[in-house]
Amino acid sequence: MKTPLNALVAVCLCGCVLVLGLTFDAFAGDSVKGKALYESLCSSCHGATGAGDGPVGAALPPEMKPRDLRDGKNKFATDDAKFIELLKKGGAGVGLNPLMPAQSQLSDEEMKNVIAYVHTLHKQ
């Protein structure tokens, strides 16, 4: 016999699954396409593996070095929506390193693809 509490729990669980599914789909990107964009737009500073050791980044003074993307710990881009904001505005636009250029020429889909690739760089 179903009680009102069981029905309420079932509705809440279905709602959570729906919301989480929509959130995930809203930011799902193609990491293969993102890798190509990352290599052309980001790797000169952040490096091929995201270690912050690209040829341009290596030439910068320590206080201006690009961050290591492998640790997954971001000052500003704490979620994918914030990461998109960072890509759109650049470092200076969100109070970070002013040398990080905005990538506002990218479509939202392309930004999601870059983000999906950056997520693959995180150390396991």
N, C-alpha and C positions, 0 to 999 in steps of 0.2 A: 504494500500500500504506500502510495506516495503522499508525503506530507507537504504542506505549503513551504516548509523550510527546504526540503529536497528540491522542489521546483525552483525556488529562489536561487539556490546554489547552482543548479543546472543552467539557469538563465545567466547568472554572473559568469560562470565558466565559459559559456558560449560567447558572451560579450567580450571577455578578455581575449579569447582566441581570435575573434574577429578584429579587435583593435590591434593586437600584436601582429596579426597577419597583414593588415593594411599598413601599419607602420613599417614593417619589413619590406613589403612590396614598394612602398613609396620611395625607399632609398636603395633598393636593390640595383646594383650596377653590374656591368660586364667587366670582370677583372682583366680579361685578355685584351679587350679594347683599351682599357685603362692603362695597361702596361705600356702600350705604344705611346699614349699621350704623356705618361709619366717620363718615359725615356727622352722624349723630345722637349718637354717643358720643365721638368723637375730634377732630373738626374744630374745636371751640371752642378747643382748646389748640394742636393740631398744624397747624391751618389746612386750607383746602380742597385745597391741593396738597401738603400734608405738610411745608411749609417751617418749621413751628414758629411761624407768625405768626397764629394764630387770635386772635379778640378777647380771650379770657381769657389766652392765652399772652402776648399783646402787653403786657398790664398787669402782668406779673410782673417782678420784678427779674432782672437778667441771669443770676445764678447759679441761678435757678429756672426759667428759660425751658425750654419743651419742646424736645426735640431735632428737628432737621431729619431727617425720615424719607426724604428723597429720595436721600441719599448711600448708603444701604444699609449703613452702618457702625454697628453696634449694640454698645454696651458689654456688654450682657447677652444680648440675644436674637440670638445668633450663628447660630442655626438655628431652624427652625420649632418644634421641641419646647421650646426655651428661650423662644421668643416666646409660646407658649401658657402657659408657667409665669408669665411676666411679666403676661399678661392676667389670669390667675387670682389672682395674689397682689398685683398692683399694684406701683408703684415701691418703696414702703417694704418690701414683702415680699421684695424681691430686692436691697436695698441701693442703690436708685436714688432718684430724686426722689420724696419722700413725697407730693407733690401729685398724682402720677399714680394715679388710683383703680383698684382692682381691678375687673375686669369679670366677676366670678364668676357673674353672673346669665346669662351667655351659655353656650349649649351648646358642646360641643367643635366641632361642625360650624360654628356661627356664628363661633367663634374662628378656625377655618381659613379661613372666608370673609373675615374682616377681614384676616388675614395675606395672603391671596391678593391682596386689593386693595392693601394697603401695598406689596407687591412691584411692583405696576404703577406706583407713584409714583417708584421709583428712576430717577435720571437715566440716560439712555442714554449 
